[in-house]
Amino acid sequence: MSTFEIFTIKRDNIDAKALKKAADIIKKGGLVAFPTETVYGIAADYYNQNAISKLSKIKNRPTNKPFSIQIPQKDYIKEFNCLISFLGKRLIEKFWPGPLTLIFDSSDGKKGFRIPNDKIALLFLKEIGGPIVAPSANISGQPAPKTAQEVIKQLKDNVDAVIDAGKTDLGIESTVVDLTVYPYEIIRQGAVSQQDIEGLLIKKILFVCTGNSCRSVMAEYLMRHLFEKQNKKIEVSSAGTSSFSCIGPTENTIKTMSEMDIDVTNHASKSINENLIKDADLILVMQKFHKEYIIDTYPEAKEKTFLLSKFPEQEYDGLETNADIKDPVGMEHNFYREIRNIIEKHIERIGKIL
């Protein structure tokens, strides 16, 4: 006789009481098989080591091989103190909720996260009120189940409950992407294609100031220098909102950059134009009015245009006085050096998350 419960839930008439009972089993250290849009998974409380050990035994999986984590909403990832690259942010924005598991460096080592795009799964997670580990509901090496009946056939009474909501929508596991390596590594190919991921890579960066003779020149060459050291294949260029074509850098720009053994003497200024905006995957500007100019002139660039000092945040407090990187034109060499150092600090910070 079966010793586990089966909660049959219809998607068009969700039984909230049944979901609460299933969630209570998780909170008490039990295991529950549940549907996602990909395949059925087994849920265990992330913070209950006994439950996770039991899950490892059922899955016939080494205890040192961590399970992926499912969360009900993006904010939950903050408690893990993850280093999230800009590609990671773009993938989250495009594919969460969805069939994509992303691996980040956290304060406690590498961890994989996903938000399922299934109404019952999300309601179940919200009822639990915290993160769960949720591998596919199969014995390692066996097919991932698409129905509750397939779960029961493989696991029998090794779980405490099964939420039966019929066949899963996709029937294929999530794609697993490791973002702790540059630019990324697909650990498991699943519902999200490599082409989908490639389309979100940053391949071209455009720096913008006013005259394209000092700040954006410094930023372009500092970023190029950093990418060469990091062996990152990202194109970098710069332009100005009010520059004349083919004007060289200011004398103080040349002098300031030469102090770092970076030669900018061959740089030729250029003005912002539609082609530059269209080709850039990321646009980093020096002052708020540069961002406003670009968005007013090229509305399609709104989502990829950021203040250099605030990247990767889109929003900022308008009262902040340190958001703008000041224009050194007409100032003494020491002021140029000060501006270069500020830009360098931001370039180094950004280099860690691209």
N, C-alpha and C positions, 0 to 999 in steps of 0.2 A: 504493500500500500504506500502511495506517495506521501512523503512527509513535508513537501513544500506547497506553498500557496500559489494559485494562479489567479491573477487579476485580469479579467478580460475587459478591455477599455475600448470603446468606440471613438473614433477620431471626431465624429460629428456630434458626439454627446458624451463628453469626457466626465468620468466619475471621479470627482474631486476627493471623495472619501477614500476610494480605493488607492489613489495616488498618495494620500496622506499615510495610509497604512503601510504602503510600500516604503515610503520615506522613513517612517518610524523604525522599520526593520534595519535600514542603513544606519540610523542614529544609534541603534542598540548593538551595532557591530556585526550585522548580518550582511548577506550578499543577495543582490537582486538583479536578475537579468531583465533588460529593458530595451525597447526599440530606439534606434536613431534613424536618420535618413539613409545611412550607409548600410550597416548590419546591426544585429543585436549585440549589446555589450553587457558586461557584468559590472555592476556598481558596488564599490566598497568605500567607506568613509576614508578620505585621504589621511586623516589624523589618527586612525585606529590601526595600529601596527598589527594587532592580532588578526583583524579582518584581512589586511593585506597579505599577511603570511599564509592565511588559509587560501586566499585567492591564488597565490603563487603555487601552492601545492596542487590545487585543482587544475591550474593551467599547465602544470608540469614545466614550470619556468624557473630558472635560477633566481634566487632571492636578491642577487646583486644586479639583476636586470630590471630597471625601474619601469613602472607602468605609466602610460600617458594619463594626463589629468583632464577631466572635463569640468567646465565652469559654466554657470548660467548666464554670466554677462562679463564684459571686458574688464570692468573695474576690479574683479576678483584677482586678476593677475598681479595687481600692485603689491599684494601681501607677500609675493615671492621675490620681490626686488630683482626683477629680470633686467638684463641689458637688452633692449629691443632696438634693433637696427631700423633705419628708415624703410628698408625693404620689408622688414617685419611689420612695421606700422601700416604700410600700404597693403600687405597681404591680409592683415587683420581687418582693415577697412573694407576690402573687397570681398573676402571669403568667410568672414565670421558674422553670423552663424553660418556654418557650412562644413563641407567634407574635407577640411584641411587641418592637419595637426602640425603645429609649429614648435620646434625645439629651440629654447633660449638658454643662455647662461643665466643662472640665478644665484642667489646668495648661498644656495645649498647644492651647487652643481648643476648639470644640464637637466632640463625638464621639458617635457612635451605637453602642449596645451591644445584644447579644442573646445569650441562652443558648437554643439550639434544644431542642425537646422531642422528640428523635428518638434512639433508642438507638444507632444506628450513628453518627450525627453526634457525639453526646457521647463515645463511645468513640474516635472519630477525633480529636476535639479533645484529649482526655486523652492520647492517644498522641503528639500533636504537642507537648504540654506548655507551650503558650503561646498568646497571642492570635493570631487570624488576621483578615485582612479577608475578607469573604465576601459579595460581591454575588450577585444571581441569575445563573445560568449561561446568560445570553442576550446577544445583541447589543442595545445600547440601542435601545429602540423596538420590539423584537420580543417576542413572548409569553414569559413566564417558563416554563421547562420543568418538566414534572411527571414525566418519565421520563428515563432515561439516553439513550434513543434520540433524544428531542427535543434533548438537549444535543449529541449527536454531529452531528445534522443541522445545527444552527446553528453550532457551533464547530469541527467537524471535528477537525483535529489541532493546533488552537491551544492545547490544554491537554496536559499531560504524561500525565494519567491520568484515568479516570472510574471512580467507585465506583458500580456498578449494583446497586441494592437494590430495584428495582421502582418502582412508582408511589408518589408521595408521598401522605401521609394527607389533607392539606387541599387541596392544589392551588391555594392562593391565598397571595399574599405576606403577610409580616408587616405589621401596622399600625405605622407610624412616628410617634412622638410626640415633639415638641420640648418639653422641660421647662426650657429656658433662658428662656422667656417665661411670663408669668403669665396664667392658671394653667397652661395648656398649649396647644399647637397641634398638630393632627393634620396631618402632612406627607403621609402616604399612608394611606388607609383600606384595611384588610386584614382579617385574621382576627379581630382584637379590635375590638369595636364601640365607638362613642363612648359609648353608654349604659353599657357596662362600666366605662369610665374615669370617667364622671361620678359613678358610684356610689361612687367612692373619694375624691372631693373633700372637703376640709374646708370645711364650710359653717357649722358652729356650734361654738364653743369655750366650754367651761364652766370657770371657775376656782373652786377650792374651798379654803377655809381652815376655821377652827373657827366663828367667830361671824359671818362675812361683814360685818364692820364696819371692817376695816383692810386686811390683806394681799390678799385676793381682790378687794377694791374697788380698791385701787391697781392690781393686775394688769389688771382689766377695763378701767379707764379709760385706762391707759397703752397697752394693746393697741388699744383703739378709736382713740385718738389716732394711733397709728402706722399703722393700716390706712387711716385717712382720708387721711394723707399719701401712702400707697402706692397709694391708690385700689383697695384690695382689698375685695371684697364678701363679708366673712365676719362673721356675727353673733357677738357676744361677750356673755356674761353671767357671773354669779357666784352662789355660794351657800355655805352653811356646814353643817358636820356637826352643829353644836349651836347653831344660831342661832334667835332669835325673829323671827317675821315682821314686816316693816315697821319695823324699828329703823334709825335713821340711822347714818351713819359716826361714828366717834369724832371728838372735836374735833381731836385731833392728825392724824388722817387727812385731814380737811378742810384743815387748815392746811398740811400737808406737800404735798398735791396742788395747793393754790392757788399754791404757790411755782413751779409749772410752768404756771400759768395754766390749770389743769384744775379744773373745778368738779364736785365730787361730792356737793354738799349735798342733791340730790334723790334720791340713792340710797336704796332701801329694801331691807333685808336679807331673805333668804328661806332656807329650809331645803332641804337636799337632798331630792329626792323621785323617785319612779320616772319621772315624765314628763320631768324635767330630764335625768336620766341617759340615758333612751332617746333624747331629741332631740339630745343632744350627739354630734358626730362625734369630738371630742377633749376629754378632761378633764385639766386640769393642776392639780395639788395642791401645797400648800406643804410638807407634812411626810409622812414615811413612814406615820405612823399614819392620815393622811387616806386615803392610797391603800389601806391595809389595810382600813379601815372600808368604803370603797366596794366593794372586791372581795368582802369578806365579805357585805355587804348586797345587792349587785347583781353576782353573779358574771359576768353577761353583759357587764359593762363592763370586764373585765380587760384586754383587748387595746387599749383606747383610753384607759386611765388611766395617766398618767405623773407623775413628780415634775417640777415646773417646772424645777428646777435641773439635771435630768439628761436632759430631753427632747432628742432623740428616742430615747434609749437606754431600753430597758425594764429591763435588769438594772443593778445597781449593787453596789458593794462595801458590805456591811452595816457595815463598820468605819469607813466614811467619816464624818467629823464635819461636813462642809460640805454634805451633801445636803439637810438641812432648812433652810427659811427660817424663822427664829424669830418667835414671836408677840410683837409690840411692845405689846400691851395692858398698861396700867399703867406703861409706861416713859415716859421723858422724850421731848420733841420731837426731840432729836438722834438718838435711837435709831430713831424713826419714819423720819427722813430717811435714815438708814443702810439700813434695810430697803427703803425705796422705791428707793434707788439700786441695791441688789442686784436687786430685781425688774425695774427698768428695764433693767439689763444683760442679763438673760435674755430679756426681751420683745424687745429689739433683735436679739439673736442668733436667736431663734425667727422673728422677722419675715422674716429672710433666707431661711429654708428652707420657709416655708409658701406 
